[in-house]
């Protein structure tokens, strides 16, 4: 390791005085002008991680659903998964090191992780469409090359596409070809094969309106369109030609405001969906005949997918265990429907994709979605092999179900939640089951809910247990929440500290919107009083 060269190059990517950042589930995120030093240092860290794992490591430059002036970076581990927790700590330590300490921190990490510095390193890099992303990805490349690492710059990619590339490269092409064409071909072939098996494929199923959040998803979906010509016609809105990234559009806007994105032309009963800025989240929606907006979020997506998979497993007569993983934000109606009607086991984890992903890996087939629309399905290797074998051996009816399972496995991006992949899975299932978007929505009725946030002096005063559903500190808060919940029918509420800012997030649901709003407001007031709220007391606002 040429420490003198690191010192020389690091000076060209100087850290702003007093800036402290924390690597979280989303990596680092802040204003783009503050990130040059972080990008350089993450290039350095990616090389060390690559040497340690003897694998290709990914670096994605994106701030997902954040405003356009922000940016961020996250590292992708060998099987396309999130960075290991110990290395998240190394990332935070390295990003916050003062200039004179950078080389010392690098040496510390190398020694602590027993990195063989003679090992070759290979890093792949992707970026979103933000004005700042190209320059920042060059800073990553500077960090990679100064430590002698090799790299491939994919340029513009969705976040899940970079996860896919890393996974492909580290499985010697068994998962797929590590090219953008390989990605398009794998998904489109599986989609076309699946939809060919539908007994009804009327014009109603062929057209879908997609809000691309003025982000990278628009570019990539445009490139993919001709691969899908046989199976699906997509009409793109907020495609980046005139609007601002994530401004009044995208999955995060639609989910949090529960209304259509600006720039989307919607007619009653048309099937529409939204990606977020880096195309790893998706939500569906439609306008009812009466003009009422209907949101179909990650909970209903998980329900559609898991019930379809369970039906196929029953058809082929295989006793494989399937589980759905949710967070505390999952609507209570979805959990009840899955457990009581579909008899599918449901598990709850802490918020954050890495927690859901790890839990889902425990099952033969694990389906996980956050309510915000980020999710996928995971299939154990032994299950994949078994289904491929059954697709060749079983009699006609069972073979058809096994073939569908084989295709749908190829259609999922098992490295990460992927809006394009999930969109194709959903469209295929709707065609195969002969469901309209309204019939899908009618599987169960969501309980009315409300999310609020309370500004506090220090979010760390809140600690939780039971997958973030119960508050441990400050004293008396959980008792106050329990007492408030008892006042309303079909109600529950929980609070959790934000991972990125000094706010406490409040979630409440109840039998009516008025009661959910009222419960959220009262819980917010309890948080304000017991957890050191700042500013004005939360006031009724609905």
C-alpha positions in Angstrom: 0.0 0.0 0.0 1.6 3.3 -1.2 0.7 5.5 1.7 2.5 8.5 0.3 0.4 8.3 -2.9 -2.8 8.0 -0.7 -1.8 11.1 1.2 -1.1 13.0 -2.0 -4.4 12.1 -3.6 -6.4 12.5 -0.5 -5.3 16.1 -0.3 -7.0 16.7 -3.6 -10.3 15.4 -2.1 -10.1 17.3 1.2 -12.7 16.8 3.9 -14.7 19.9 4.9 -14.0 21.0 8.4 -16.5 19.8 11.1 -18.4 17.4 8.8 -19.5 14.1 10.4 -21.4 11.5 8.5 -22.8 8.0 9.4 -22.9 5.0 7.1 -26.5 3.6 7.3 -28.7 1.3 5.3 -28.7 3.8 2.5 -24.9 4.4 2.8 -23.9 8.0 3.1 -26.2 10.8 2.0 -26.0 14.5 2.2 -25.6 17.6 0.0 -23.5 16.7 -3.1 -20.9 19.5 -2.5 -19.9 17.8 0.8 -19.2 14.4 -0.6 -16.0 14.5 -2.7 -13.8 13.2 0.1 -16.3 10.5 1.0 -16.3 9.2 -2.6 -12.5 9.1 -2.8 -12.3 7.3 0.6 -15.1 4.8 -0.4 -13.0 4.0 -3.4 -10.1 3.1 -1.1 -12.4 1.1 1.2 -13.9 -0.8 -1.7 -10.4 -2.0 -2.7 -9.7 -3.2 0.8 -13.0 -5.1 0.9 -12.4 -6.6 -2.5 -8.9 -7.8 -1.4 -10.4 -9.2 1.9 -13.3 -11.1 0.2 -11.3 -11.9 -3.0 -14.4 -10.8 -4.9 -15.7 -7.9 -7.0 -17.2 -5.1 -4.9 -19.7 -2.5 -6.1 -19.8 1.2 -5.5 -23.1 3.0 -6.3 -23.2 6.8 -6.5 -26.8 7.8 -5.8 -29.1 9.4 -3.2 -32.2 7.4 -4.3 -35.4 9.4 -3.5 -33.6 12.4 -1.9 -33.8 15.8 -3.7 -31.6 16.4 -6.7 -29.0 18.6 -4.9 -28.2 15.7 -2.6 -26.0 12.7 -3.4 -24.7 9.6 -1.7 -22.7 6.4 -2.0 -23.1 2.8 -0.9 -20.9 -0.3 -1.3 -22.3 -3.6 -2.6 -20.9 -6.8 -1.1 -20.0 -10.0 -3.1 -23.5 -11.5 -3.6 -25.1 -8.2 -4.4 -26.1 -7.6 -0.8 -25.7 -4.7 1.6 -22.2 -4.0 3.1 -21.4 -6.2 6.2 -22.1 -4.3 9.5 -18.4 -4.3 10.6 -17.5 -2.7 7.3 -20.2 0.0 7.8 -18.3 1.0 10.9 -15.1 1.1 8.9 -16.8 3.3 6.3 -18.0 5.7 8.9 -14.6 5.8 10.6 -12.7 6.4 7.3 -15.2 9.0 6.0 -14.9 11.0 9.3 -11.1 10.7 9.7 -9.2 14.0 9.6 -6.8 14.4 6.7 -3.7 13.5 8.6 -5.4 10.3 9.9 -6.6 8.8 6.7 -3.6 6.5 6.1 -3.5 5.4 9.8 -7.2 4.4 9.6 -6.6 2.5 6.3 -3.8 0.5 8.0 -6.0 -0.1 11.1 -8.8 -1.5 8.9 -6.3 -3.7 6.9 -4.9 -5.1 10.1 -8.2 -5.6 11.9 -9.7 -7.4 8.9 -6.5 -9.3 8.0 -6.5 -7.9 4.5 -3.9 -9.5 2.2 -2.6 -6.3 0.5 -0.9 -8.4 -2.3 -4.3 -9.7 -3.4 -5.8 -8.3 -6.6 -8.8 -6.0 -6.2 -11.7 -5.4 -8.6 -14.4 -2.7 -8.2 -17.4 -1.9 -10.3 -19.0 1.5 -10.3 -22.5 2.8 -11.2 -24.2 6.2 -10.9 -27.6 7.8 -11.2 -28.5 10.8 -13.3 -27.9 13.6 -10.8 -25.8 16.5 -12.2 -23.2 15.8 -9.5 -22.9 12.0 -10.0 -20.4 11.8 -12.8 -17.8 14.0 -11.1 -18.3 12.1 -7.8 -17.9 8.7 -9.5 -14.6 10.0 -10.8 -13.5 10.6 -7.2 -14.4 7.0 -6.4 -12.2 5.8 -9.3 -9.3 8.0 -8.0 -9.6 6.2 -4.7 -9.7 2.7 -6.4 -6.7 3.4 -8.6 -4.4 5.0 -6.0 -4.5 1.6 -4.1 -3.8 -0.3 -7.3 -7.3 -1.6 -7.7 -8.8 -2.5 -11.1 -12.3 -1.2 -12.0 -15.1 -1.2 -14.5 -17.2 1.9 -14.7 -20.7 0.9 -15.9 -21.7 4.6 -16.0 -25.5 5.2 -15.7 -27.2 2.3 -13.9 -30.1 1.8 -11.6 -29.0 0.8 -8.1 -30.4 -2.7 -8.4 -28.7 -3.1 -11.8 -25.3 -2.5 -10.1 -26.3 -5.1 -7.4 -27.1 -7.5 -10.2 -23.7 -6.9 -11.9 -21.8 -7.6 -8.7 -23.8 -10.8 -8.1 -23.2 -12.0 -11.7 -19.4 -11.3 -11.5 -19.0 -13.2 -8.3 -21.0 -16.3 -9.4 -19.0 -16.8 -12.6 -21.9 -15.9 -14.8 -24.2 -18.6 -13.2 -26.7 -15.9 -12.1 -26.5 -14.1 -15.5 -24.3 -12.0 -17.7 -22.7 -9.0 -16.0 -23.8 -6.6 -18.8 -26.8 -4.3 -19.2 -27.8 -6.4 -22.2 -27.5 -9.6 -20.1 -29.8 -8.0 -17.5 -32.4 -7.0 -20.1 -32.3 -10.4 -21.9 -32.6 -12.4 -18.7 -35.6 -10.5 -17.4 -37.4 -10.0 -20.7 -37.0 -13.7 -21.7 -38.5 -14.8 -18.4 -41.3 -12.3 -18.7 -42.3 -13.3 -22.3 -42.1 -17.0 -21.4 -44.4 -16.5 -18.3 -47.0 -14.3 -20.0 -47.2 -16.8 -23.0 -48.8 -19.2 -20.5 -51.7 -16.9 -19.7 -55.1 -18.0 -20.8 -56.2 -14.4 -21.1 -53.9 -11.7 -22.4 -56.3 -9.0 -23.5 -55.3 -5.5 -24.5 -56.2 -4.4 -20.9 -53.0 -6.1 -19.6 -50.6 -4.8 -22.3 -50.5 -1.1 -21.3 -49.0 0.4 -18.2 -48.3 4.0 -17.2 -45.0 4.4 -15.4 -43.8 7.5 -13.4 -40.0 7.3 -13.5 -39.4 10.1 -10.9 -37.3 12.0 -13.5 -34.5 9.5 -12.7 -32.3 6.7 -14.0 -35.3 4.3 -14.3 -36.6 6.3 -17.3 -33.4 5.8 -19.2 -33.1 2.1 -18.5 -36.8 1.4 -19.1 -36.5 3.2 -22.5 -33.6 0.9 -23.4 -35.5 -2.2 -22.3 -38.7 -1.4 -24.2 -37.9 -3.2 -27.4 -37.0 -6.3 -25.4 -40.6 -6.3 -24.1 -42.4 -5.5 -27.3 -44.1 -8.9 -27.3 -45.4 -8.7 -23.7 -45.9 -5.2 -22.4 -46.3 -1.6 -23.6 -45.1 1.0 -21.1 -45.9 4.7 -21.3 -43.3 6.8 -19.4 -44.0 9.9 -17.5 -41.6 12.1 -15.6 -38.9 10.7 -17.8 -36.2 13.3 -17.0 -36.6 15.4 -20.1 -38.1 18.4 -18.3 -38.8 17.7 -14.6 -36.6 17.7 -11.6 -35.5 14.4 -10.0 -37.9 13.3 -7.3 -39.7 16.6 -7.3 -43.4 16.0 -6.7 -43.1 12.6 -8.3 -41.7 9.1 -7.7 -42.6 6.2 -5.4 -41.6 8.0 -2.2 -43.8 11.1 -3.0 -46.8 8.9 -4.0 -46.5 6.7 -0.9 -46.0 9.5 1.6 -48.6 11.9 0.1 -51.0 9.2 -1.0 -51.8 11.0 -4.2 -50.7 10.8 -7.9 -47.4 12.3 -9.0 -47.4 15.6 -10.9 -47.0 15.1 -14.6 -49.0 11.8 -14.8 -52.0 11.7 -17.0 -54.5 9.3 -15.3 -57.9 8.2 -16.4 -60.2 6.2 -14.1 -59.2 2.6 -13.6 -55.9 2.8 -15.5 -53.1 0.8 -14.0 -50.2 3.1 -13.1 -46.9 2.7 -11.1 -44.1 4.9 -9.8 -40.4 4.1 -9.4 -38.2 6.1 -7.0 -35.1 8.1 -8.2 -32.7 5.1 -8.4 -35.4 2.5 -9.4 -35.3 0.2 -6.4 -38.8 1.0 -5.1 -42.1 0.6 -6.8 -45.8 1.4 -5.9 -48.9 0.9 -8.0 -52.1 3.0 -8.0 -55.2 3.9 -9.9 -58.1 6.3 -9.8 -61.5 4.8 -9.0 -64.5 5.7 -11.1 -65.4 8.3 -8.4 -62.0 9.9 -8.8 -60.7 8.5 -5.5 -57.0 7.7 -5.4 -56.1 4.0 -4.6 -52.6 3.2 -3.5 -51.2 -0.3 -3.8 -48.0 -0.3 -1.7 -45.3 -2.9 -0.8 -47.7 -4.8 1.5 -50.1 -5.6 -1.3 -47.2 -6.3 -3.7 -45.8 -8.9 -1.2 -49.3 -10.3 -0.8 -49.9 -10.7 -4.6 -46.4 -12.3 -5.0 -46.5 -14.7 -2.0 -50.0 -16.0 -2.7 -49.1 -16.7 -6.3 -46.0 -18.5 -5.3 -47.9 -20.5 -2.7 -50.5 -21.5 -5.3 -47.8 -22.8 -7.7 -46.2 -24.8 -4.9 -49.5 -26.4 -4.0 -50.0 -27.3 -7.7 -46.7 -29.1 -8.0 -47.2 -30.7 -4.6 -43.9 -29.6 -3.1 -43.7 -29.0 0.6 -41.4 -26.0 0.5 -41.5 -23.4 3.3 -42.4 -19.9 2.2 -42.3 -16.9 4.5 -43.1 -13.2 4.1 -41.0 -10.6 5.9 -42.4 -7.2 6.9 -41.5 -4.3 9.1 -43.6 -2.6 11.8 -44.8 -0.2 9.0 -46.7 -3.0 7.3 -50.5 -2.4 7.4 -52.2 -4.7 10.0 -54.7 -5.8 7.4 -52.0 -7.3 5.2 -50.5 -9.3 8.1 -53.9 -10.6 9.1 -54.8 -11.5 5.4 -51.6 -13.4 4.9 -51.7 -15.3 8.2 -55.4 -16.0 8.5 -56.7 -16.3 4.9 -53.6 -17.4 2.9 -52.0 -19.3 5.8 -48.6 -17.8 4.9 -46.3 -17.2 7.9 -45.3 -13.5 8.4 -42.2 -12.3 10.3 -41.4 -8.8 11.4 -37.9 -7.3 11.4 -36.4 -3.9 12.2 -36.7 -1.2 9.5 -34.0 -1.4 6.8 -33.7 -3.6 3.8 -30.7 -5.5 5.1 -32.7 -6.8 8.0 -35.5 -8.0 5.8 -33.1 -9.6 3.3 -31.2 -11.6 5.9 -34.5 -12.9 7.4 -35.8 -13.8 4.0 -32.7 -15.9 3.4 -33.8 -18.3 6.1 -36.7 -19.7 4.1 -36.8 -22.0 1.0 -38.7 -19.0 -0.6 -38.6 -15.7 1.3 -40.6 -12.7 0.1 -39.8 -9.4 1.6 -41.2 -5.9 0.9 -41.1 -2.7 2.9 -44.4 -0.8 2.8 -42.5 1.8 0.7 -42.3 -0.6 -2.2 -38.7 -1.9 -1.8 -38.5 -5.7 -2.0 -38.0 -8.9 -3.9 -38.2 -12.7 -3.4 -35.3 -15.0 -2.6 -35.0 -18.7 -3.6 -32.5 -21.1 -2.0 -30.2 -22.6 -4.5 -31.4 -26.1 -3.7 -35.0 -24.9 -4.4 -34.0 -23.5 -7.8 -32.3 -26.8 -8.8 -35.4 -28.8 -7.6 -37.8 -26.6 -9.6 -35.7 -26.8 -12.7 -35.7 -30.6 -12.4 -39.5 -30.7 -11.8 -40.1 -28.5 -14.9 -38.5 -31.3 -17.0 -40.1 -34.3 -15.2 -43.7 -33.6 -14.1 -46.9 -34.3 -16.0 -48.6 -31.6 -17.9 -50.5 -29.6 -15.3 -47.8 -29.9 -12.7 -45.1 -29.2 -15.3 -46.8 -26.0 -16.3 -46.7 -24.8 -12.7 -43.1 -25.8 -12.4 -42.2 -24.0 -15.6 -43.9 -20.8 -14.3 -41.9 -21.1 -11.1 -38.7 -21.5 -13.1 -39.5 -18.4 -15.1 -40.5 -16.3 -12.2 -37.3 -17.2 -10.4 -35.4 -15.7 -13.4 -37.6 -12.7 -13.3 -36.7 -11.6 -9.8 -33.6 -9.7 -9.1 -32.4 -11.7 -6.0 -29.6 -9.3 -5.3 -31.8 -6.4 -4.3 -35.3 -4.8 -4.6 -35.6 -3.7 -8.2 -38.5 -1.6 -9.5 -38.1 -2.8 -13.1 -37.9 -6.5 -12.1 -40.8 -6.2 -9.6 -42.9 -4.4 -12.2 -42.5 -7.3 -14.6 -43.3 -9.8 -11.9 -46.5 -8.0 -11.0 -47.6 -7.6 -14.6 -47.0 -11.3 -15.3 -48.9 -12.4 -12.2 -51.9 -10.1 -13.1 -52.1 -11.6 -16.6 -51.7 -15.2 -15.4 -54.3 -14.8 -12.7 -56.6 -12.7 -14.9 -56.7 -10.0 -12.3 -57.5 -6.3 -12.8 -55.8 -3.7 -10.7 -59.1 -3.2 -8.8 -59.4 -6.9 -8.1 -55.9 -7.0 -6.8 -56.6 -4.0 -4.6 -59.7 -5.7 -3.2 -57.8 -8.7 -1.8 -58.1 -6.8 1.6 -58.8 -3.3 2.7 -56.0 -1.4 4.3 -56.6 0.0 7.8 -56.4 3.9 7.7 -53.0 5.1 9.0 -50.9 8.2 9.5 -47.2 8.8 9.8 -45.8 11.9 11.5 -42.4 13.0 12.8 -41.4 14.9 15.9 -38.3 17.1 16.1 -36.2 16.2 19.2 -32.9 17.4 20.6 -31.3 14.0 20.4 -33.1 11.0 18.7 -30.9 8.6 20.7 -33.1 9.1 23.8 -35.5 6.7 22.0 -34.6 3.0 22.1 -36.9 0.2 20.9 -37.3 -3.5 21.1 -39.6 -6.1 19.4 -38.6 -5.2 15.8 -39.0 -1.5 16.7 -42.7 -2.0 17.8 -42.2 -1.1 21.5 -40.2 1.8 23.1 -37.8 0.9 25.9 -36.7 4.5 26.6 -37.5 7.1 27.7 -39.3 5.8 30.8 -43.1 6.0 30.6 -43.3 6.5 26.8 -44.5 3.0 25.9 -47.0 3.1 28.8 -48.4 6.3 27.4 -48.6 4.8 23.9 -50.4 1.7 25.2 -53.0 3.9 27.0 -53.6 5.9 23.9 -54.0 2.9 21.7 -56.7 1.5 24.0 -58.9 4.5 23.1 -59.4 3.4 19.5 -60.7 0.4 17.6 -58.4 -1.9 15.5 -55.5 0.4 16.5 -51.8 0.2 17.0 -49.0 2.8 17.2 -45.2 2.8 17.5 -42.4 5.2 17.5 -38.8 4.9 16.3 -35.8 7.2 16.0 -34.9 8.3 12.4 -31.7 6.8 11.1 -30.7 10.0 9.4 -32.0 13.1 11.3 -32.9 14.2 14.9 -36.6 13.3 14.5 -38.8 10.6 16.0 -41.0 8.8 13.5 -44.6 8.1 14.6 -46.9 5.5 13.0 -50.5 5.0 13.9 -53.4 3.0 12.4 -57.0 2.6 13.5 -60.5 1.8 12.2 -61.1 5.3 10.6 -58.8 7.9 9.1 -60.0 10.4 11.7 -59.1 8.0 14.5 -55.7 7.2 13.0 -54.9 10.9 12.6 -56.0 11.6 16.2 -54.0 8.7 17.6 -50.9 9.8 15.6 -51.3 13.3 17.0 -51.7 12.2 20.6 -48.7 9.9 20.4 -46.6 12.7 18.8 -47.5 14.9 21.8 -46.4 12.1 24.2 -43.1 11.9 22.3 -42.6 15.6 22.4 -43.2 15.8 26.2 -41.2 12.7 27.2 -38.4 12.6 24.6 -37.2 16.2 24.6 -39.2 17.7 21.7 -37.9 21.0 20.3 -39.9 23.8 18.7 -43.6 24.1 19.1 -45.7 21.3 20.5 -47.4 19.1 17.8 -50.8 20.7 16.9 -53.8 19.0 15.4 -53.4 19.4 11.6 -55.9 17.1 9.9 
